[in-house]
């Protein structure tokens, strides 16, 4: 059995990631997120130009919402926790590795009792705490 196969499916239980597993999955997440932004950015720009009374506004809003929902579902199927569009958490069992589009690497961490806006440098967390998931 190959050890580098990414498991995609519906999960009943939380998926815990070690650092290597999260780093291995990140390129897939980056690709899906980039494609989602490429699809949604023109819709977002068009929606900004429209007034609420525009006949096309509800249709474009629904397309945008569906694009966001599709991204959320894909992230859940990959085992990560979507926070907001373009932000995901990898659960380590004692906190979250955090990635935000368009960052190039997995470089942040935050505890369960804080949110992604309070994330800290992953390098510092690993050097100060030597967590099991980083080994």
C-alpha positions in Angstrom: 0.0 0.0 0.0 1.4 3.4 -0.9 1.9 5.8 2.0 1.7 9.0 0.0 -1.9 8.5 -1.2 -4.2 11.3 -0.2 -7.4 10.0 1.3 -10.5 11.8 0.1 -13.8 11.0 1.6 -16.4 11.9 4.1 -15.3 11.7 7.7 -17.3 11.0 10.8 -14.4 11.6 13.1 -11.7 14.3 13.2 -8.6 13.7 11.2 -5.3 14.5 13.1 -2.3 15.5 11.1 1.3 15.5 11.9 3.5 18.1 10.2 4.7 15.9 7.4 1.1 14.8 6.5 -0.1 18.4 6.5 2.8 19.5 4.3 2.1 16.6 1.9 -1.5 17.6 1.5 -0.8 21.4 1.2 -0.1 21.3 -2.6 -3.6 19.8 -3.2 -5.2 22.4 -1.0 -3.3 25.2 -2.7 -4.3 24.0 -6.1 -8.0 23.7 -5.2 -8.0 27.1 -3.5 -6.2 28.8 -6.3 -8.8 27.4 -8.8 -11.6 28.5 -6.6 -10.3 32.1 -6.3 -9.7 32.2 -10.1 -13.4 31.2 -10.6 -14.8 33.5 -7.8 -12.8 36.7 -8.3 -14.5 37.7 -11.5 -17.9 37.0 -9.9 -16.9 39.1 -6.9 -15.8 42.0 -9.0 -19.0 41.8 -11.1 -21.1 41.7 -7.9 -19.3 44.8 -6.6 -20.3 46.7 -9.7 -23.9 45.8 -9.5 -26.7 47.3 -7.5 -29.0 45.1 -5.5 -31.8 45.9 -8.0 -29.8 44.4 -10.9 -31.6 41.4 -12.4 -28.4 39.4 -12.6 -27.4 40.0 -9.0 -29.2 37.1 -7.4 -27.9 34.7 -10.0 -24.3 35.8 -9.5 -24.7 35.8 -5.7 -25.9 32.2 -5.9 -23.0 31.2 -8.2 -20.5 32.8 -5.8 -22.1 31.1 -2.8 -22.1 27.7 -4.6 -18.4 28.2 -5.4 -17.6 28.9 -1.7 -19.7 25.9 -0.6 -18.0 23.6 -3.1 -14.6 24.7 -1.8 -15.7 24.1 1.8 -16.9 20.6 1.0 -13.7 19.7 -0.8 -11.7 20.9 2.2 -13.8 18.8 4.6 -13.4 15.8 2.4 -9.6 16.2 2.6 -9.9 16.2 6.4 -9.0 19.8 7.1 -11.2 22.4 8.8 -12.2 25.4 6.6 -12.2 28.6 8.6 -13.2 31.1 5.9 -12.6 31.1 2.2 -8.9 30.5 1.7 -8.1 29.6 5.3 -7.8 26.1 6.6 -6.8 24.4 9.8 -5.0 21.1 10.1 -5.9 19.6 13.5 -2.8 18.2 15.3 -4.6 16.9 18.3 -3.5 19.8 20.5 -4.0 22.8 18.2 -4.0 23.7 14.5 -1.5 24.1 11.8 -2.9 27.0 9.8 -2.6 28.0 6.1 -4.1 31.1 4.4 -4.2 31.6 0.7 -1.9 32.6 -1.1 0.8 31.7 1.4 3.4 29.4 -0.2 4.1 27.1 2.8 2.6 25.9 6.0 4.2 28.4 8.5 1.7 29.1 11.2 0.1 27.4 14.2 -2.6 28.4 16.8 -4.0 26.8 19.9 -7.6 25.4 20.1 -8.6 28.4 22.3 -7.4 31.0 19.8 -8.4 31.7 16.2 -6.3 32.0 13.1 -5.9 35.7 13.5 -3.8 34.9 16.6 -1.6 32.4 14.9 2.1 32.1 15.7 5.1 31.2 13.8 5.3 27.4 13.3 9.0 27.5 13.6 8.8 29.1 17.0 6.2 26.7 18.3 8.2 23.7 17.2 11.5 25.0 18.7 9.9 26.1 22.0 7.5 23.2 22.5 8.9 20.2 20.5 5.4 18.8 19.9 4.9 15.2 19.0 3.1 16.0 15.7 6.3 17.9 14.5 8.5 14.9 14.8 
